[in-house]
């Protein structure tokens, strides 16, 4: 599962904008959002379905832009 997060320029926390099973779809959405607003940054994370001791999902950053 791939999660796309977008962080606006004056925002502290990024917002989840989509969850995808295909990395290509996640990258496509992130690039479309970046094309519309150059001031945002995005992060695509891959989740494994496992959780840490605090109950938070474990994830790996795949791409940033």
DSSP file (Angstrom, degrees, kcal/mol; ACC not computed):
  #  RESIDUE AA STRUCTURE BP1 BP2  ACC     N-H-->O    O-->H-N    N-H-->O    O-->H-N    TCO  KAPPA ALPHA  PHI   PSI    X-CA   Y-CA   Z-CA
    1    1 A X              0   0    0      0, 0.0    46,-2.7     0, 0.0     2,-0.5   0.000 360.0 360.0 360.0 136.0    0.0    0.0    0.0
    2    2 A X  E     -AB  20  46A   0     18,-3.7    18,-3.1    44,-0.2     2,-0.4  -0.962 360.0-160.0-117.2 129.2    1.3    3.4   -0.9
    3    3 A X  E     -AB  19  45A   0     42,-2.8    42,-2.6    -2,-0.5     2,-0.6  -0.904   5.6-151.0-109.5 135.5    0.2    6.6    0.9
    4    4 A X  E     -AB  18  44A   0     14,-2.6    13,-3.0    -2,-0.4    14,-1.0  -0.931  14.4-172.4-108.2 121.8    0.6   10.1   -0.6
    5    5 A X  E     -AB  16  43A   0     38,-2.9    38,-2.3    -2,-0.6     2,-0.4  -0.916   5.7-160.0-113.6 140.5    1.0   12.9    1.8
    6    6 A X  E     -AB  15  42A   0      9,-2.7     9,-3.1    -2,-0.4     2,-0.5  -0.977   0.8-163.1-122.3 132.4    1.0   16.6    0.9
    7    7 A X  E     - B   0  41A   0     34,-3.1    34,-2.2    -2,-0.4     7,-0.1  -0.964  12.0-145.2-116.5 124.0    2.5   19.4    3.0
    8    8 A X    >   -     0   0    0     -2,-0.5     3,-1.5     5,-0.3    32,-0.1  -0.449  30.3-103.2 -83.2 161.7    1.6   23.0    2.3
    9    9 A X  T 3  S+     0   0    0      1,-0.3    -1,-0.1    -2,-0.1    31,-0.0   0.847 117.9  32.2 -56.9 -43.1    4.1   25.7    2.7
   10   10 A X  T 3  S+     0   0    0      0, 0.0     2,-0.3     0, 0.0    -1,-0.3   0.230  99.0 105.3-101.2  13.9    2.7   27.1    6.1
   11   11 A X    <   -     0   0    0     -3,-1.5     3,-0.1     1,-0.1    -4,-0.0  -0.696  53.8-158.4 -98.0 147.0    1.5   23.8    7.4
   12   12 A X  S    S+     0   0    0     -2,-0.3     2,-0.4     1,-0.2    -1,-0.1   0.893  79.0  42.4 -87.1 -46.0    3.2   21.8   10.2
   13   13 A X  S    S-     0   0    0     -7,-0.0    -5,-0.3     1,-0.0    -1,-0.2  -0.828  83.9-121.8-105.7 140.2    1.7   18.3    9.5
   14   14 A X        -     0   0    0     -2,-0.4     2,-0.4    -7,-0.1    -7,-0.3  -0.453  24.9-127.4 -75.1 153.5    1.3   16.8    6.0
   15   15 A X  E     -A    6   0A   0     -9,-3.1    -9,-2.7    -2,-0.1     2,-0.5  -0.840  15.2-122.8-102.9 137.4   -2.2   15.7    4.9
   16   16 A X  E     +A    5   0A   0     -2,-0.4   -11,-0.2   -11,-0.2     3,-0.1  -0.682  34.3 171.0 -75.7 122.8   -3.0   12.3    3.5
   17   17 A X  E     -     0   0A   0    -13,-3.0     2,-0.3    -2,-0.5   -12,-0.2   0.545  57.3  -1.8-112.7 -11.1   -4.5   12.7    0.0
   18   18 A X  E     -A    4   0A   0    -14,-1.0   -14,-2.6     2,-0.0     2,-0.4  -0.936  45.8-146.2-175.5 152.6   -4.6    9.2   -1.2
   19   19 A X  E     +A    3   0A   0     -2,-0.3     2,-0.3   -16,-0.2   -16,-0.2  -0.996  28.0 177.5-125.3 130.6   -3.9    5.5   -0.7
   20   20 A X  E     -A    2   0A   0    -18,-3.1   -18,-3.7    -2,-0.4     3,-0.0  -0.943  35.2-153.2-134.6 151.2   -2.9    3.3   -3.6
   21   21 A X  S    S+     0   0    0     -2,-0.3     2,-0.5   -20,-0.2    -1,-0.1   0.586  88.7  64.3 -92.7 -14.3   -1.9   -0.3   -4.3
   22   22 A X  S  > S-     0   0    0      1,-0.1     4,-1.5   -20,-0.1     3,-0.4  -0.945  70.8-150.4-115.0 126.5    0.1    0.7   -7.3
   23   23 A X  H  > S+     0   0    0     -2,-0.5     4,-2.5     1,-0.2     5,-0.2   0.844  96.9  60.0 -63.0 -34.4    3.1    3.0   -7.1
   24   24 A X  H  > S+     0   0    0      1,-0.2     4,-2.1     2,-0.2    -1,-0.2   0.881 104.6  48.7 -63.7 -38.3    2.5    4.4  -10.5
   25   25 A X  H  > S+     0   0    0     -3,-0.4     4,-2.2     2,-0.2    -1,-0.2   0.887 111.2  50.6 -67.3 -39.2   -0.9    5.7   -9.5
   26   26 A X  H  X S+     0   0    0     -4,-1.5     4,-2.3     2,-0.2    -2,-0.2   0.922 111.8  46.7 -64.7 -44.3    0.6    7.3   -6.4
   27   27 A X  H  X S+     0   0    0     -4,-2.5     4,-2.6     2,-0.2     5,-0.2   0.893 110.2  54.1 -64.9 -39.9    3.3    9.0   -8.4
   28   28 A X  H  X S+     0   0    0     -4,-2.1     4,-2.2    -5,-0.2    -2,-0.2   0.931 110.4  45.5 -60.6 -47.0    0.9   10.2  -11.0
   29   29 A X  H  X S+     0   0    0     -4,-2.2     4,-2.5     2,-0.2     5,-0.2   0.932 112.9  50.5 -62.2 -45.7   -1.4   11.9   -8.3
   30   30 A X  H  X S+     0   0    0     -4,-2.3     4,-2.2     1,-0.2    -2,-0.2   0.908 111.5  47.7 -61.0 -42.6    1.6   13.4   -6.5
   31   31 A X  H  X S+     0   0    0     -4,-2.6     4,-2.0     2,-0.2    -1,-0.2   0.878 110.7  51.7 -66.5 -38.0    3.0   14.9   -9.8
   32   32 A X  H  X S+     0   0    0     -4,-2.2     4,-1.6    -5,-0.2    -2,-0.2   0.915 111.4  47.0 -63.5 -43.4   -0.5   16.3  -10.7
   33   33 A X  H  X S+     0   0    0     -4,-2.5     4,-1.7     1,-0.2    -2,-0.2   0.897 112.2  50.1 -65.4 -40.0   -0.8   18.0   -7.4
   34   34 A X  H  < S+     0   0    0     -4,-2.2    -1,-0.2     1,-0.2    -2,-0.2   0.857 108.0  53.8 -66.8 -35.6    2.7   19.4   -7.6
   35   35 A X  H  < S+     0   0    0     -4,-2.0     3,-0.3     1,-0.2    -1,-0.2   0.845 109.7  48.0 -67.1 -33.9    2.0   20.7  -11.1
   36   36 A X  H  < S+     0   0    0     -4,-1.6     2,-0.4     1,-0.3    -2,-0.2   0.852 127.8  20.5 -74.5 -35.0   -1.1   22.6   -9.8
   37   37 A X    ><  -     0   0    0     -4,-1.7     3,-1.2    -5,-0.1    -1,-0.3  -0.878  60.6-170.6-141.7 103.3    0.7   24.1   -6.9
   38   38 A X  T 3  S+     0   0    0     -2,-0.4    -1,-0.1    -3,-0.3    -4,-0.1   0.636  81.7  69.4 -68.5 -15.3    4.5   24.4   -6.9
   39   39 A X  T 3  S+     0   0    0      2,-0.0    -1,-0.2    -5,-0.0     2,-0.1   0.628  84.6  84.8 -82.1 -12.4    4.6   25.5   -3.2
   40   40 A X    <   -     0   0    0     -3,-1.2     2,-0.3    -7,-0.2   -32,-0.2  -0.459  62.8-152.3 -86.1 161.1    3.6   22.1   -1.9
   41   41 A X  E     -B    7   0A   0    -34,-2.2   -34,-3.1    -2,-0.1     2,-0.3  -0.957  11.2-155.6-126.4 151.9    5.8   19.2   -1.2
   42   42 A X  E     -B    6   0A   0     -2,-0.3    23,-2.3   -36,-0.2     2,-0.4  -0.906   8.9-163.0-129.0 156.6    4.8   15.5   -1.2
   43   43 A X  E     -BC   5  64A   0    -38,-2.3   -38,-2.9    -2,-0.3     2,-0.5  -0.999   6.8-156.6-135.7 133.6    5.9   12.3    0.3
   44   44 A X  E     -BC   4  63A   0     19,-3.0    18,-3.3    -2,-0.4    19,-1.5  -0.962  16.8-171.8-111.6 123.2    5.0    8.8   -0.9
   45   45 A X  E     -BC   3  61A   0    -42,-2.6   -42,-2.8    -2,-0.5     2,-0.5  -0.906  16.8-143.2-116.6 141.8    5.3    6.1    1.8
   46   46 A X  E     -BC   2  60A   0     14,-3.2    14,-2.3    -2,-0.4     2,-0.3  -0.909  17.4-155.1-101.9 125.4    5.0    2.4    1.4
   47   47 A X  E     - C   0  59A   0    -46,-2.7    12,-0.2    -2,-0.5    10,-0.0  -0.785  10.0-161.5-101.3 145.8    3.3    0.6    4.3
   48   48 A X  E     -     0   0A   0     10,-1.4    11,-0.1    -2,-0.3    -1,-0.1   0.544  43.2-110.4-102.0  -9.9    4.0   -3.0    5.1
   49   49 A X  E    S+     0   0A   0      9,-0.4     2,-0.2     1,-0.4    10,-0.1   0.417  82.7 116.0  91.4  -1.6    1.0   -3.8    7.3
   50   50 A X  E     -     0   0A   0      8,-0.3     8,-2.8     0, 0.0    -1,-0.4  -0.656  51.5-148.1 -99.2 158.6    3.1   -4.1   10.4
   51   51 A X  E     - C   0  57A   0      6,-0.3     6,-0.2    -2,-0.2     2,-0.1  -0.902   8.7-126.5-126.9 152.5    2.9   -1.8   13.5
   52   52 A X    >   -     0   0    0      4,-2.6     3,-1.8    -2,-0.3     6,-0.0  -0.225  46.7 -84.9 -85.6-175.9    5.4   -0.5   16.0
   53   53 A X  T 3  S+     0   0    0      1,-0.3    -1,-0.1     2,-0.1    -2,-0.0   0.640 129.0  55.2 -68.2 -13.7    5.0   -0.8   19.8
   54   54 A X  T 3  S-     0   0    0      2,-0.2    -1,-0.3     3,-0.0     3,-0.1   0.418 119.5-107.0 -96.4  -0.1    2.9    2.4   19.9
   55   55 A X  S <  S+     0   0    0     -3,-1.8     2,-0.3     1,-0.3    -2,-0.1   0.528  74.9 137.9  87.3   6.4    0.4    1.0   17.3
   56   56 A X        -     0   0    0      1,-0.1    -4,-2.6    -5,-0.0    -1,-0.3  -0.656  60.2-107.5 -85.0 140.4    1.7    3.3   14.5
   57   57 A X  E     -C   51   0A   0     -2,-0.3     2,-0.3    -6,-0.2    -6,-0.3  -0.430  29.7-123.5 -67.9 138.9    2.0    1.7   11.1
   58   58 A X  E     +     0   0A   0     -8,-2.8   -10,-1.4    -2,-0.1    -9,-0.4  -0.662  40.5 171.3 -80.8 135.4    5.6    1.0    9.9
   59   59 A X  E     -C   47   0A   0     -2,-0.3     2,-0.4   -12,-0.2   -12,-0.2  -0.961  28.0-142.5-145.0 160.6    6.4    2.7    6.6
   60   60 A X  E     -C   46   0A   0    -14,-2.3   -14,-3.2    -2,-0.3     2,-0.5  -0.987  26.9-120.4-125.1 132.8    9.3    3.4    4.2
   61   61 A X  E     +C   45   0A   0     -2,-0.4   -16,-0.3   -16,-0.2     3,-0.1  -0.612  31.6 175.7 -75.0 124.4    9.6    6.7    2.3
   62   62 A X  E     -     0   0A   0    -18,-3.3     2,-0.3    -2,-0.5   -17,-0.2   0.812  61.7  -1.3 -96.3 -39.6    9.7    5.8   -1.4
   63   63 A X  E     -C   44   0A   0    -19,-1.5   -19,-3.0     0, 0.0     2,-0.3  -0.996  53.5-165.7-156.5 145.4    9.7    9.3   -3.0
   64   64 A X  E      C   43   0A   0     -2,-0.3   -21,-0.2   -21,-0.2   -23,-0.0  -0.966 360.0 360.0-130.4 150.6    9.7   12.9   -2.1
   65   65 A X              0   0    0    -23,-2.3   -22,-0.1    -2,-0.3    -1,-0.1   0.365 360.0 360.0-157.8 360.0    9.1   15.9   -4.2
